[in-house]
């Protein structure tokens, strides 16, 4: 299998994208912004097709459109990100614009299919290098903002009181999501971008509530999806995107069933008094009603590991 150059390129590209997208996806799922991330992929389709119509690189148009859309969604903040109707309208309009651009440039139809469903087996060496550079930027940027991002995700009121700019942080994060989306499109396509970005992260958060093991597990699961999907595609001649998508769904279902069995066996209050006192500051933000705001068991576990964040200096 590795005697073919196109398979080597495919594995290299899939590895880069799996690592970057799974790390971004972990925070995307934690923040409850998966639908907003999905909308970005459709905006990217309109950007890519519009770029071809203008005579420039579709990858450039894809990245530009998703980055601008991500920054805009982040600027609008909570008023937009959790309004499913508004996001759904943006999603549908973006896909419609992409189809309109194709109408005026029908010669691009084959490449458009690759954008929609992915074509990792067609990735060439220069594209691998471009993905490596893009992946490095994504991971580096995410590492830079990860501490205030986690703090703002778990306790936004307290983070804002500590000087964290929630709007600016949201803009930066959604730009990172946009870059990860642009990278993922090269592997699984616009319509299936959830496969590598959301499925591994969601499964990891079902398995463990601990932050660093969760991030590591998210990466491992994404790599399993990508590598095994490529291998199965090579030996069955079925589409790679199908295998990656099927594996992502299967992994999440296994994690979901496993977590339900675990809760059924141990009881619903297994983590109620876990880490008592350690996460007092993270859980001590007072809501508008004057009551102490409590976190879910998953977030409590993550907050306990992130408790130094509240005493750090945050300038974002």
Secondary structure, 3 states (H helix, E strand, C coil): CCCCHHHHHHHHHHHHHHHHHHHHHHHHHHCCCHHHHHHHHHHHHHHHHHHHHCCCCHHHHHHHHHHHHHHHHHHHCHHHHCCHHHHHHHHHHHHHHHHHHHHHCHHHHHHHHHHHHCCHHHCCHHHHHHHHHHHHHHHHHHHHHHHHHHHHHHCHHHHHHCCCCHHHHHHHHHHHHHHHHHHHHHHHCCCCCHHHHHHHHHHHHHHCCCHHHHHHHHHHHHHHHHHHHHHHHHHHCCCHHHHHHHHHHHHHHHHHHHHHHHHHHHCCCCCCCCCCCCCHHHHCCECCCCCECCCCHHHHHHHHHCHHHHHCCCCC
